[in-house]
Amino acid sequence: VQVVESGGGLVQAGGSLSLSCAVSGSTFSFNVMGWYRQIPGKQRELVATITSGSGSTKYADSVKGRFTISRGNTKDTVFLQMNTLKSEDTAVYYCFAEDRWQIQWWGQGTQVTVSS
C-alpha cells in the first residue's frame, strides 16, 4: 500500500493551499482517511478525518471553519483545502488511511510553511 501526499509549499499568512492524498496498491477499502500534522518538537495533531460511508467529517478545533476535508471521485483519494492560513499552521502534514482492521497506512508527509 502506498500513500502519497502532494500540494504542500510556502504561502503567506491569510492565503490558501490544497493538499491531495492518493492511496494505491490495496485490495481492501479504507473506512477512514484523514490528515495529521506535526511540528518538530511538538506532539502530532489530528487535523481532520472523513469516513468512507456517510462522509462524516471531524476537525481539530484549531482548524474548524478554515480547513475542509473531502474525498475525491477516484477511490481512496482525499483532499484538504486550507484557507486563511496562519503561521501556526506551519507543519509537516501527513495523510493516513485506516482499514477495517484499524491499521493505519501513512504517507511520507508534505511540508506546509506559512510566512507571517
Phi and psi restraints in degrees (range 20) as a CNS / XPLOR table:
assign (resid 1 and name C) (resid 2 and name N)
       (resid 2 and name CA) (resid 2 and name C) 1.0 -120.8 20.0 2
assign (resid 2 and name N) (resid 2 and name CA)
       (resid 2 and name C) (resid 3 and name N) 1.0 134.1 20.0 2
assign (resid 2 and name C) (resid 3 and name N)
       (resid 3 and name CA) (resid 3 and name C) 1.0 -118.5 20.0 2
assign (resid 3 and name N) (resid 3 and name CA)
       (resid 3 and name C) (resid 4 and name N) 1.0 120.1 20.0 2
assign (resid 3 and name C) (resid 4 and name N)
       (resid 4 and name CA) (resid 4 and name C) 1.0 -125.4 20.0 2
assign (resid 4 and name N) (resid 4 and name CA)
       (resid 4 and name C) (resid 5 and name N) 1.0 121.9 20.0 2
assign (resid 4 and name C) (resid 5 and name N)
       (resid 5 and name CA) (resid 5 and name C) 1.0 -97.9 20.0 2
assign (resid 5 and name N) (resid 5 and name CA)
       (resid 5 and name C) (resid 6 and name N) 1.0 155.6 20.0 2
assign (resid 5 and name C) (resid 6 and name N)
       (resid 6 and name CA) (resid 6 and name C) 1.0 -153.6 20.0 2
assign (resid 6 and name N) (resid 6 and name CA)
       (resid 6 and name C) (resid 7 and name N) 1.0 162.6 20.0 2
assign (resid 6 and name C) (resid 7 and name N)
       (resid 7 and name CA) (resid 7 and name C) 1.0 107.7 20.0 2
assign (resid 7 and name N) (resid 7 and name CA)
       (resid 7 and name C) (resid 8 and name N) 1.0 -3.7 20.0 2
assign (resid 7 and name C) (resid 8 and name N)
       (resid 8 and name CA) (resid 8 and name C) 1.0 -70.0 20.0 2
assign (resid 8 and name N) (resid 8 and name CA)
       (resid 8 and name C) (resid 9 and name N) 1.0 174.0 20.0 2
assign (resid 8 and name C) (resid 9 and name N)
       (resid 9 and name CA) (resid 9 and name C) 1.0 161.1 20.0 2
assign (resid 9 and name N) (resid 9 and name CA)
       (resid 9 and name C) (resid 10 and name N) 1.0 -162.5 20.0 2
assign (resid 9 and name C) (resid 10 and name N)
       (resid 10 and name CA) (resid 10 and name C) 1.0 -107.9 20.0 2
assign (resid 10 and name N) (resid 10 and name CA)
       (resid 10 and name C) (resid 11 and name N) 1.0 132.9 20.0 2
assign (resid 10 and name C) (resid 11 and name N)
       (resid 11 and name CA) (resid 11 and name C) 1.0 -145.2 20.0 2
assign (resid 11 and name N) (resid 11 and name CA)
       (resid 11 and name C) (resid 12 and name N) 1.0 152.5 20.0 2
assign (resid 11 and name C) (resid 12 and name N)
       (resid 12 and name CA) (resid 12 and name C) 1.0 -79.5 20.0 2
assign (resid 12 and name N) (resid 12 and name CA)
       (resid 12 and name C) (resid 13 and name N) 1.0 154.0 20.0 2
assign (resid 12 and name C) (resid 13 and name N)
       (resid 13 and name CA) (resid 13 and name C) 1.0 -56.3 20.0 2
assign (resid 13 and name N) (resid 13 and name CA)
       (resid 13 and name C) (resid 14 and name N) 1.0 137.1 20.0 2
assign (resid 13 and name C) (resid 14 and name N)
       (resid 14 and name CA) (resid 14 and name C) 1.0 93.4 20.0 2
assign (resid 14 and name N) (resid 14 and name CA)
       (resid 14 and name C) (resid 15 and name N) 1.0 -11.2 20.0 2
assign (resid 14 and name C) (resid 15 and name N)
       (resid 15 and name CA) (resid 15 and name C) 1.0 -85.9 20.0 2
assign (resid 15 and name N) (resid 15 and name CA)
       (resid 15 and name C) (resid 16 and name N) 1.0 -172.3 20.0 2
assign (resid 15 and name C) (resid 16 and name N)
       (resid 16 and name CA) (resid 16 and name C) 1.0 -131.3 20.0 2
assign (resid 16 and name N) (resid 16 and name CA)
       (resid 16 and name C) (resid 17 and name N) 1.0 152.9 20.0 2
assign (resid 16 and name C) (resid 17 and name N)
       (resid 17 and name CA) (resid 17 and name C) 1.0 -144.7 20.0 2
assign (resid 17 and name N) (resid 17 and name CA)
       (resid 17 and name C) (resid 18 and name N) 1.0 152.3 20.0 2
assign (resid 17 and name C) (resid 18 and name N)
       (resid 18 and name CA) (resid 18 and name C) 1.0 -124.3 20.0 2
assign (resid 18 and name N) (resid 18 and name CA)
       (resid 18 and name C) (resid 19 and name N) 1.0 128.0 20.0 2
assign (resid 18 and name C) (resid 19 and name N)
       (resid 19 and name CA) (resid 19 and name C) 1.0 -103.5 20.0 2
assign (resid 19 and name N) (resid 19 and name CA)
       (resid 19 and name C) (resid 20 and name N) 1.0 145.7 20.0 2
assign (resid 19 and name C) (resid 20 and name N)
       (resid 20 and name CA) (resid 20 and name C) 1.0 -124.7 20.0 2
assign (resid 20 and name N) (resid 20 and name CA)
       (resid 20 and name C) (resid 21 and name N) 1.0 152.7 20.0 2
assign (resid 20 and name C) (resid 21 and name N)
       (resid 21 and name CA) (resid 21 and name C) 1.0 -145.0 20.0 2
assign (resid 21 and name N) (resid 21 and name CA)
       (resid 21 and name C) (resid 22 and name N) 1.0 132.6 20.0 2
assign (resid 21 and name C) (resid 22 and name N)
       (resid 22 and name CA) (resid 22 and name C) 1.0 -129.7 20.0 2
assign (resid 22 and name N) (resid 22 and name CA)
       (resid 22 and name C) (resid 23 and name N) 1.0 134.2 20.0 2
assign (resid 22 and name C) (resid 23 and name N)
       (resid 23 and name CA) (resid 23 and name C) 1.0 -109.6 20.0 2
assign (resid 23 and name N) (resid 23 and name CA)
       (resid 23 and name C) (resid 24 and name N) 1.0 132.7 20.0 2
assign (resid 23 and name C) (resid 24 and name N)
       (resid 24 and name CA) (resid 24 and name C) 1.0 -136.9 20.0 2
assign (resid 24 and name N) (resid 24 and name CA)
       (resid 24 and name C) (resid 25 and name N) 1.0 164.6 20.0 2
assign (resid 24 and name C) (resid 25 and name N)
       (resid 25 and name CA) (resid 25 and name C) 1.0 86.4 20.0 2
assign (resid 25 and name N) (resid 25 and name CA)
       (resid 25 and name C) (resid 26 and name N) 1.0 6.1 20.0 2
assign (resid 25 and name C) (resid 26 and name N)
       (resid 26 and name CA) (resid 26 and name C) 1.0 -100.7 20.0 2
assign (resid 26 and name N) (resid 26 and name CA)
       (resid 26 and name C) (resid 27 and name N) 1.0 149.8 20.0 2
assign (resid 26 and name C) (resid 27 and name N)
       (resid 27 and name CA) (resid 27 and name C) 1.0 -105.8 20.0 2
assign (resid 27 and name N) (resid 27 and name CA)
       (resid 27 and name C) (resid 28 and name N) 1.0 3.6 20.0 2
assign (resid 27 and name C) (resid 28 and name N)
       (resid 28 and name CA) (resid 28 and name C) 1.0 -126.5 20.0 2
assign (resid 28 and name N) (resid 28 and name CA)
       (resid 28 and name C) (resid 29 and name N) 1.0 165.8 20.0 2
assign (resid 28 and name C) (resid 29 and name N)
       (resid 29 and name CA) (resid 29 and name C) 1.0 -95.2 20.0 2
assign (resid 29 and name N) (resid 29 and name CA)
       (resid 29 and name C) (resid 30 and name N) 1.0 169.0 20.0 2
assign (resid 29 and name C) (resid 30 and name N)
       (resid 30 and name CA) (resid 30 and name C) 1.0 -117.0 20.0 2
assign (resid 30 and name N) (resid 30 and name CA)
       (resid 30 and name C) (resid 31 and name N) 1.0 131.7 20.0 2
assign (resid 30 and name C) (resid 31 and name N)
       (resid 31 and name CA) (resid 31 and name C) 1.0 -79.2 20.0 2
assign (resid 31 and name N) (resid 31 and name CA)
       (resid 31 and name C) (resid 32 and name N) 1.0 -33.9 20.0 2
assign (resid 31 and name C) (resid 32 and name N)
       (resid 32 and name CA) (resid 32 and name C) 1.0 -137.1 20.0 2
assign (resid 32 and name N) (resid 32 and name CA)
       (resid 32 and name C) (resid 33 and name N) 1.0 139.1 20.0 2
assign (resid 32 and name C) (resid 33 and name N)
       (resid 33 and name CA) (resid 33 and name C) 1.0 -130.2 20.0 2
assign (resid 33 and name N) (resid 33 and name CA)
       (resid 33 and name C) (resid 34 and name N) 1.0 154.5 20.0 2
assign (resid 33 and name C) (resid 34 and name N)
       (resid 34 and name CA) (resid 34 and name C) 1.0 -175.9 20.0 2
assign (resid 34 and name N) (resid 34 and name CA)
       (resid 34 and name C) (resid 35 and name N) 1.0 -167.6 20.0 2
assign (resid 34 and name C) (resid 35 and name N)
       (resid 35 and name CA) (resid 35 and name C) 1.0 -134.5 20.0 2
assign (resid 35 and name N) (resid 35 and name CA)
       (resid 35 and name C) (resid 36 and name N) 1.0 136.4 20.0 2
assign (resid 35 and name C) (resid 36 and name N)
       (resid 36 and name CA) (resid 36 and name C) 1.0 -112.4 20.0 2
assign (resid 36 and name N) (resid 36 and name CA)
       (resid 36 and name C) (resid 37 and name N) 1.0 163.9 20.0 2
assign (resid 36 and name C) (resid 37 and name N)
       (resid 37 and name CA) (resid 37 and name C) 1.0 -139.2 20.0 2
assign (resid 37 and name N) (resid 37 and name CA)
       (resid 37 and name C) (resid 38 and name N) 1.0 154.9 20.0 2
assign (resid 37 and name C) (resid 38 and name N)
       (resid 38 and name CA) (resid 38 and name C) 1.0 -143.6 20.0 2
assign (resid 38 and name N) (resid 38 and name CA)
       (resid 38 and name C) (resid 39 and name N) 1.0 130.9 20.0 2
assign (resid 38 and name C) (resid 39 and name N)
       (resid 39 and name CA) (resid 39 and name C) 1.0 -100.5 20.0 2
assign (resid 39 and name N) (resid 39 and name CA)
       (resid 39 and name C) (resid 40 and name N) 1.0 135.2 20.0 2
assign (resid 39 and name C) (resid 40 and name N)
       (resid 40 and name CA) (resid 40 and name C) 1.0 -51.6 20.0 2
assign (resid 40 and name N) (resid 40 and name CA)
       (resid 40 and name C) (resid 41 and name N) 1.0 130.2 20.0 2
assign (resid 40 and name C) (resid 41 and name N)
       (resid 41 and name CA) (resid 41 and name C) 1.0 86.0 20.0 2
assign (resid 41 and name N) (resid 41 and name CA)
       (resid 41 and name C) (resid 42 and name N) 1.0 -3.3 20.0 2
assign (resid 41 and name C) (resid 42 and name N)
       (resid 42 and name CA) (resid 42 and name C) 1.0 -119.6 20.0 2
assign (resid 42 and name N) (resid 42 and name CA)
       (resid 42 and name C) (resid 43 and name N) 1.0 163.7 20.0 2
assign (resid 42 and name C) (resid 43 and name N)
       (resid 43 and name CA) (resid 43 and name C) 1.0 -71.2 20.0 2
assign (resid 43 and name N) (resid 43 and name CA)
       (resid 43 and name C) (resid 44 and name N) 1.0 147.4 20.0 2
assign (resid 43 and name C) (resid 44 and name N)
       (resid 44 and name CA) (resid 44 and name C) 1.0 -64.5 20.0 2
assign (resid 44 and name N) (resid 44 and name CA)
       (resid 44 and name C) (resid 45 and name N) 1.0 140.5 20.0 2
assign (resid 44 and name C) (resid 45 and name N)
       (resid 45 and name CA) (resid 45 and name C) 1.0 -119.6 20.0 2
assign (resid 45 and name N) (resid 45 and name CA)
       (resid 45 and name C) (resid 46 and name N) 1.0 131.1 20.0 2
assign (resid 45 and name C) (resid 46 and name N)
       (resid 46 and name CA) (resid 46 and name C) 1.0 -77.2 20.0 2
assign (resid 46 and name N) (resid 46 and name CA)
       (resid 46 and name C) (resid 47 and name N) 1.0 121.5 20.0 2
assign (resid 46 and name C) (resid 47 and name N)
       (resid 47 and name CA) (resid 47 and name C) 1.0 -91.8 20.0 2
assign (resid 47 and name N) (resid 47 and name CA)
       (resid 47 and name C) (resid 48 and name N) 1.0 -52.7 20.0 2
assign (resid 47 and name C) (resid 48 and name N)
       (resid 48 and name CA) (resid 48 and name C) 1.0 -161.3 20.0 2
assign (resid 48 and name N) (resid 48 and name CA)
       (resid 48 and name C) (resid 49 and name N) 1.0 149.9 20.0 2
assign (resid 48 and name C) (resid 49 and name N)
       (resid 49 and name CA) (resid 49 and name C) 1.0 -136.9 20.0 2
assign (resid 49 and name N) (resid 49 and name CA)
       (resid 49 and name C) (resid 50 and name N) 1.0 157.8 20.0 2
assign (resid 49 and name C) (resid 50 and name N)
       (resid 50 and name CA) (resid 50 and name C) 1.0 -144.1 20.0 2
assign (resid 50 and name N) (resid 50 and name CA)
       (resid 50 and name C) (resid 51 and name N) 1.0 137.2 20.0 2
assign (resid 50 and name C) (resid 51 and name N)
       (resid 51 and name CA) (resid 51 and name C) 1.0 -90.5 20.0 2
assign (resid 51 and name N) (resid 51 and name CA)
       (resid 51 and name C) (resid 52 and name N) 1.0 158.2 20.0 2
assign (resid 51 and name C) (resid 52 and name N)
       (resid 52 and name CA) (resid 52 and name C) 1.0 -79.1 20.0 2
assign (resid 52 and name N) (resid 52 and name CA)
       (resid 52 and name C) (resid 53 and name N) 1.0 -33.0 20.0 2
assign (resid 52 and name C) (resid 53 and name N)
       (resid 53 and name CA) (resid 53 and name C) 1.0 -76.6 20.0 2
assign (resid 53 and name N) (resid 53 and name CA)
       (resid 53 and name C) (resid 54 and name N) 1.0 -77.7 20.0 2
assign (resid 53 and name C) (resid 54 and name N)
       (resid 54 and name CA) (resid 54 and name C) 1.0 -79.7 20.0 2
assign (resid 54 and name N) (resid 54 and name CA)
       (resid 54 and name C) (resid 55 and name N) 1.0 -14.2 20.0 2
assign (resid 54 and name C) (resid 55 and name N)
       (resid 55 and name CA) (resid 55 and name C) 1.0 74.3 20.0 2
assign (resid 55 and name N) (resid 55 and name CA)
       (resid 55 and name C) (resid 56 and name N) 1.0 23.3 20.0 2
assign (resid 55 and name C) (resid 56 and name N)
       (resid 56 and name CA) (resid 56 and name C) 1.0 -64.8 20.0 2
assign (resid 56 and name N) (resid 56 and name CA)
       (resid 56 and name C) (resid 57 and name N) 1.0 138.1 20.0 2
assign (resid 56 and name C) (resid 57 and name N)
       (resid 57 and name CA) (resid 57 and name C) 1.0 -119.2 20.0 2
assign (resid 57 and name N) (resid 57 and name CA)
       (resid 57 and name C) (resid 58 and name N) 1.0 153.0 20.0 2
assign (resid 57 and name C) (resid 58 and name N)
       (resid 58 and name CA) (resid 58 and name C) 1.0 -138.0 20.0 2
assign (resid 58 and name N) (resid 58 and name CA)
       (resid 58 and name C) (resid 59 and name N) 1.0 147.6 20.0 2
assign (resid 58 and name C) (resid 59 and name N)
       (resid 59 and name CA) (resid 59 and name C) 1.0 -134.7 20.0 2
assign (resid 59 and name N) (resid 59 and name CA)
       (resid 59 and name C) (resid 60 and name N) 1.0 149.7 20.0 2
assign (resid 59 and name C) (resid 60 and name N)
       (resid 60 and name CA) (resid 60 and name C) 1.0 -67.1 20.0 2
assign (resid 60 and name N) (resid 60 and name CA)
       (resid 60 and name C) (resid 61 and name N) 1.0 146.8 20.0 2
assign (resid 60 and name C) (resid 61 and name N)
       (resid 61 and name CA) (resid 61 and name C) 1.0 -57.1 20.0 2
assign (resid 61 and name N) (resid 61 and name CA)
       (resid 61 and name C) (resid 62 and name N) 1.0 -33.1 20.0 2
assign (resid 61 and name C) (resid 62 and name N)
       (resid 62 and name CA) (resid 62 and name C) 1.0 -67.3 20.0 2
assign (resid 62 and name N) (resid 62 and name CA)
       (resid 62 and name C) (resid 63 and name N) 1.0 -17.2 20.0 2
assign (resid 62 and name C) (resid 63 and name N)
       (resid 63 and name CA) (resid 63 and name C) 1.0 -119.7 20.0 2
assign (resid 63 and name N) (resid 63 and name CA)
       (resid 63 and name C) (resid 64 and name N) 1.0 -3.4 20.0 2
assign (resid 63 and name C) (resid 64 and name N)
       (resid 64 and name CA) (resid 64 and name C) 1.0 -57.5 20.0 2
assign (resid 64 and name N) (resid 64 and name CA)
       (resid 64 and name C) (resid 65 and name N) 1.0 134.7 20.0 2
assign (resid 64 and name C) (resid 65 and name N)
       (resid 65 and name CA) (resid 65 and name C) 1.0 85.1 20.0 2
assign (resid 65 and name N) (resid 65 and name CA)
       (resid 65 and name C) (resid 66 and name N) 1.0 -11.3 20.0 2
assign (resid 65 and name C) (resid 66 and name N)
       (resid 66 and name CA) (resid 66 and name C) 1.0 -116.0 20.0 2
assign (resid 66 and name N) (resid 66 and name CA)
       (resid 66 and name C) (resid 67 and name N) 1.0 -34.4 20.0 2
assign (resid 66 and name C) (resid 67 and name N)
       (resid 67 and name CA) (resid 67 and name C) 1.0 -108.3 20.0 2
assign (resid 67 and name N) (resid 67 and name CA)
       (resid 67 and name C) (resid 68 and name N) 1.0 147.0 20.0 2
assign (resid 67 and name C) (resid 68 and name N)
       (resid 68 and name CA) (resid 68 and name C) 1.0 -133.9 20.0 2
assign (resid 68 and name N) (resid 68 and name CA)
       (resid 68 and name C) (resid 69 and name N) 1.0 126.7 20.0 2
assign (resid 68 and name C) (resid 69 and name N)
       (resid 69 and name CA) (resid 69 and name C) 1.0 -101.4 20.0 2
assign (resid 69 and name N) (resid 69 and name CA)
       (resid 69 and name C) (resid 70 and name N) 1.0 142.2 20.0 2
assign (resid 69 and name C) (resid 70 and name N)
       (resid 70 and name CA) (resid 70 and name C) 1.0 -150.3 20.0 2
assign (resid 70 and name N) (resid 70 and name CA)
       (resid 70 and name C) (resid 71 and name N) 1.0 159.8 20.0 2
assign (resid 70 and name C) (resid 71 and name N)
       (resid 71 and name CA) (resid 71 and name C) 1.0 -104.9 20.0 2
assign (resid 71 and name N) (resid 71 and name CA)
       (resid 71 and name C) (resid 72 and name N) 1.0 145.3 20.0 2
assign (resid 71 and name C) (resid 72 and name N)
       (resid 72 and name CA) (resid 72 and name C) 1.0 -82.9 20.0 2
assign (resid 72 and name N) (resid 72 and name CA)
       (resid 72 and name C) (resid 73 and name N) 1.0 170.9 20.0 2
assign (resid 72 and name C) (resid 73 and name N)
       (resid 73 and name CA) (resid 73 and name C) 1.0 -70.4 20.0 2
assign (resid 73 and name N) (resid 73 and name CA)
       (resid 73 and name C) (resid 74 and name N) 1.0 -31.6 20.0 2
assign (resid 73 and name C) (resid 74 and name N)
       (resid 74 and name CA) (resid 74 and name C) 1.0 -74.6 20.0 2
assign (resid 74 and name N) (resid 74 and name CA)
       (resid 74 and name C) (resid 75 and name N) 1.0 138.6 20.0 2
assign (resid 74 and name C) (resid 75 and name N)
       (resid 75 and name CA) (resid 75 and name C) 1.0 -56.3 20.0 2
assign (resid 75 and name N) (resid 75 and name CA)
       (resid 75 and name C) (resid 76 and name N) 1.0 135.7 20.0 2
assign (resid 75 and name C) (resid 76 and name N)
       (resid 76 and name CA) (resid 76 and name C) 1.0 63.3 20.0 2
assign (resid 76 and name N) (resid 76 and name CA)
       (resid 76 and name C) (resid 77 and name N) 1.0 43.0 20.0 2
assign (resid 76 and name C) (resid 77 and name N)
       (resid 77 and name CA) (resid 77 and name C) 1.0 -124.6 20.0 2
assign (resid 77 and name N) (resid 77 and name CA)
       (resid 77 and name C) (resid 78 and name N) 1.0 147.2 20.0 2
assign (resid 77 and name C) (resid 78 and name N)
       (resid 78 and name CA) (resid 78 and name C) 1.0 -144.2 20.0 2
assign (resid 78 and name N) (resid 78 and name CA)
       (resid 78 and name C) (resid 79 and name N) 1.0 148.3 20.0 2
assign (resid 78 and name C) (resid 79 and name N)
       (resid 79 and name CA) (resid 79 and name C) 1.0 -125.2 20.0 2
assign (resid 79 and name N) (resid 79 and name CA)
       (resid 79 and name C) (resid 80 and name N) 1.0 154.6 20.0 2
assign (resid 79 and name C) (resid 80 and name N)
       (resid 80 and name CA) (resid 80 and name C) 1.0 -132.5 20.0 2
assign (resid 80 and name N) (resid 80 and name CA)
       (resid 80 and name C) (resid 81 and name N) 1.0 108.9 20.0 2
assign (resid 80 and name C) (resid 81 and name N)
       (resid 81 and name CA) (resid 81 and name C) 1.0 -90.6 20.0 2
assign (resid 81 and name N) (resid 81 and name CA)
       (resid 81 and name C) (resid 82 and name N) 1.0 121.9 20.0 2
assign (resid 81 and name C) (resid 82 and name N)
       (resid 82 and name CA) (resid 82 and name C) 1.0 -116.2 20.0 2
assign (resid 82 and name N) (resid 82 and name CA)
       (resid 82 and name C) (resid 83 and name N) 1.0 116.2 20.0 2
assign (resid 82 and name C) (resid 83 and name N)
       (resid 83 and name CA) (resid 83 and name C) 1.0 -115.5 20.0 2
assign (resid 83 and name N) (resid 83 and name CA)
       (resid 83 and name C) (resid 84 and name N) 1.0 164.0 20.0 2
assign (resid 83 and name C) (resid 84 and name N)
       (resid 84 and name CA) (resid 84 and name C) 1.0 46.8 20.0 2
assign (resid 84 and name N) (resid 84 and name CA)
       (resid 84 and name C) (resid 85 and name N) 1.0 52.2 20.0 2
assign (resid 84 and name C) (resid 85 and name N)
       (resid 85 and name CA) (resid 85 and name C) 1.0 -66.8 20.0 2
assign (resid 85 and name N) (resid 85 and name CA)
       (resid 85 and name C) (resid 86 and name N) 1.0 146.0 20.0 2
assign (resid 85 and name C) (resid 86 and name N)
       (resid 86 and name CA) (resid 86 and name C) 1.0 -119.9 20.0 2
assign (resid 86 and name N) (resid 86 and name CA)
       (resid 86 and name C) (resid 87 and name N) 1.0 162.2 20.0 2
assign (resid 86 and name C) (resid 87 and name N)
       (resid 87 and name CA) (resid 87 and name C) 1.0 -60.4 20.0 2
assign (resid 87 and name N) (resid 87 and name CA)
       (resid 87 and name C) (resid 88 and name N) 1.0 -31.4 20.0 2
assign (resid 87 and name C) (resid 88 and name N)
       (resid 88 and name CA) (resid 88 and name C) 1.0 -73.8 20.0 2
assign (resid 88 and name N) (resid 88 and name CA)
       (resid 88 and name C) (resid 89 and name N) 1.0 -4.1 20.0 2
assign (resid 88 and name C) (resid 89 and name N)
       (resid 89 and name CA) (resid 89 and name C) 1.0 -83.4 20.0 2
assign (resid 89 and name N) (resid 89 and name CA)
       (resid 89 and name C) (resid 90 and name N) 1.0 -8.1 20.0 2
assign (resid 89 and name C) (resid 90 and name N)
       (resid 90 and name CA) (resid 90 and name C) 1.0 -61.7 20.0 2
assign (resid 90 and name N) (resid 90 and name CA)
       (resid 90 and name C) (resid 91 and name N) 1.0 124.0 20.0 2
assign (resid 90 and name C) (resid 91 and name N)
       (resid 91 and name CA) (resid 91 and name C) 1.0 -177.0 20.0 2
assign (resid 91 and name N) (resid 91 and name CA)
       (resid 91 and name C) (resid 92 and name N) 1.0 172.3 20.0 2
assign (resid 91 and name C) (resid 92 and name N)
       (resid 92 and name CA) (resid 92 and name C) 1.0 -91.4 20.0 2
assign (resid 92 and name N) (resid 92 and name CA)
       (resid 92 and name C) (resid 93 and name N) 1.0 127.3 20.0 2
assign (resid 92 and name C) (resid 93 and name N)
       (resid 93 and name CA) (resid 93 and name C) 1.0 -102.4 20.0 2
assign (resid 93 and name N) (resid 93 and name CA)
       (resid 93 and name C) (resid 94 and name N) 1.0 128.6 20.0 2
assign (resid 93 and name C) (resid 94 and name N)
       (resid 94 and name CA) (resid 94 and name C) 1.0 -115.6 20.0 2
assign (resid 94 and name N) (resid 94 and name CA)
       (resid 94 and name C) (resid 95 and name N) 1.0 132.4 20.0 2
assign (resid 94 and name C) (resid 95 and name N)
       (resid 95 and name CA) (resid 95 and name C) 1.0 -91.3 20.0 2
assign (resid 95 and name N) (resid 95 and name CA)
       (resid 95 and name C) (resid 96 and name N) 1.0 144.4 20.0 2
assign (resid 95 and name C) (resid 96 and name N)
       (resid 96 and name CA) (resid 96 and name C) 1.0 -139.1 20.0 2
assign (resid 96 and name N) (resid 96 and name CA)
       (resid 96 and name C) (resid 97 and name N) 1.0 155.7 20.0 2
assign (resid 96 and name C) (resid 97 and name N)
       (resid 97 and name CA) (resid 97 and name C) 1.0 -131.9 20.0 2
assign (resid 97 and name N) (resid 97 and name CA)
       (resid 97 and name C) (resid 98 and name N) 1.0 130.1 20.0 2
assign (resid 97 and name C) (resid 98 and name N)
       (resid 98 and name CA) (resid 98 and name C) 1.0 -109.8 20.0 2
assign (resid 98 and name N) (resid 98 and name CA)
       (resid 98 and name C) (resid 99 and name N) 1.0 127.1 20.0 2
assign (resid 98 and name C) (resid 99 and name N)
       (resid 99 and name CA) (resid 99 and name C) 1.0 -90.8 20.0 2
assign (resid 99 and name N) (resid 99 and name CA)
       (resid 99 and name C) (resid 100 and name N) 1.0 -177.2 20.0 2
assign (resid 99 and name C) (resid 100 and name N)
       (resid 100 and name CA) (resid 100 and name C) 1.0 -65.5 20.0 2
assign (resid 100 and name N) (resid 100 and name CA)
       (resid 100 and name C) (resid 101 and name N) 1.0 -19.1 20.0 2
assign (resid 100 and name C) (resid 101 and name N)
       (resid 101 and name CA) (resid 101 and name C) 1.0 -94.0 20.0 2
assign (resid 101 and name N) (resid 101 and name CA)
       (resid 101 and name C) (resid 102 and name N) 1.0 10.4 20.0 2
assign (resid 101 and name C) (resid 102 and name N)
       (resid 102 and name CA) (resid 102 and name C) 1.0 63.7 20.0 2
assign (resid 102 and name N) (resid 102 and name CA)
       (resid 102 and name C) (resid 103 and name N) 1.0 27.0 20.0 2
assign (resid 102 and name C) (resid 103 and name N)
       (resid 103 and name CA) (resid 103 and name C) 1.0 -88.2 20.0 2
assign (resid 103 and name N) (resid 103 and name CA)
       (resid 103 and name C) (resid 104 and name N) 1.0 132.8 20.0 2
assign (resid 103 and name C) (resid 104 and name N)
       (resid 104 and name CA) (resid 104 and name C) 1.0 -101.4 20.0 2
assign (resid 104 and name N) (resid 104 and name CA)
       (resid 104 and name C) (resid 105 and name N) 1.0 132.3 20.0 2
assign (resid 104 and name C) (resid 105 and name N)
       (resid 105 and name CA) (resid 105 and name C) 1.0 -107.3 20.0 2
assign (resid 105 and name N) (resid 105 and name CA)
       (resid 105 and name C) (resid 106 and name N) 1.0 132.3 20.0 2
assign (resid 105 and name C) (resid 106 and name N)
       (resid 106 and name CA) (resid 106 and name C) 1.0 -119.3 20.0 2
assign (resid 106 and name N) (resid 106 and name CA)
       (resid 106 and name C) (resid 107 and name N) 1.0 149.7 20.0 2
assign (resid 106 and name C) (resid 107 and name N)
       (resid 107 and name CA) (resid 107 and name C) 1.0 -89.0 20.0 2
assign (resid 107 and name N) (resid 107 and name CA)
       (resid 107 and name C) (resid 108 and name N) 1.0 -179.0 20.0 2
assign (resid 107 and name C) (resid 108 and name N)
       (resid 108 and name CA) (resid 108 and name C) 1.0 -83.7 20.0 2
assign (resid 108 and name N) (resid 108 and name CA)
       (resid 108 and name C) (resid 109 and name N) 1.0 -14.7 20.0 2
assign (resid 108 and name C) (resid 109 and name N)
       (resid 109 and name CA) (resid 109 and name C) 1.0 97.2 20.0 2
assign (resid 109 and name N) (resid 109 and name CA)
       (resid 109 and name C) (resid 110 and name N) 1.0 152.6 20.0 2
assign (resid 109 and name C) (resid 110 and name N)
       (resid 110 and name CA) (resid 110 and name C) 1.0 -135.1 20.0 2
assign (resid 110 and name N) (resid 110 and name CA)
       (resid 110 and name C) (resid 111 and name N) 1.0 135.4 20.0 2
assign (resid 110 and name C) (resid 111 and name N)
       (resid 111 and name CA) (resid 111 and name C) 1.0 -80.5 20.0 2
assign (resid 111 and name N) (resid 111 and name CA)
       (resid 111 and name C) (resid 112 and name N) 1.0 132.1 20.0 2
assign (resid 111 and name C) (resid 112 and name N)
       (resid 112 and name CA) (resid 112 and name C) 1.0 -119.2 20.0 2
assign (resid 112 and name N) (resid 112 and name CA)
       (resid 112 and name C) (resid 113 and name N) 1.0 123.5 20.0 2
assign (resid 112 and name C) (resid 113 and name N)
       (resid 113 and name CA) (resid 113 and name C) 1.0 -123.7 20.0 2
assign (resid 113 and name N) (resid 113 and name CA)
       (resid 113 and name C) (resid 114 and name N) 1.0 123.8 20.0 2
assign (resid 113 and name C) (resid 114 and name N)
       (resid 114 and name CA) (resid 114 and name C) 1.0 -112.3 20.0 2
assign (resid 114 and name N) (resid 114 and name CA)
       (resid 114 and name C) (resid 115 and name N) 1.0 118.0 20.0 2
assign (resid 114 and name C) (resid 115 and name N)
       (resid 115 and name CA) (resid 115 and name C) 1.0 -91.9 20.0 2
assign (resid 115 and name N) (resid 115 and name CA)
       (resid 115 and name C) (resid 116 and name N) 1.0 140.2 20.0 2
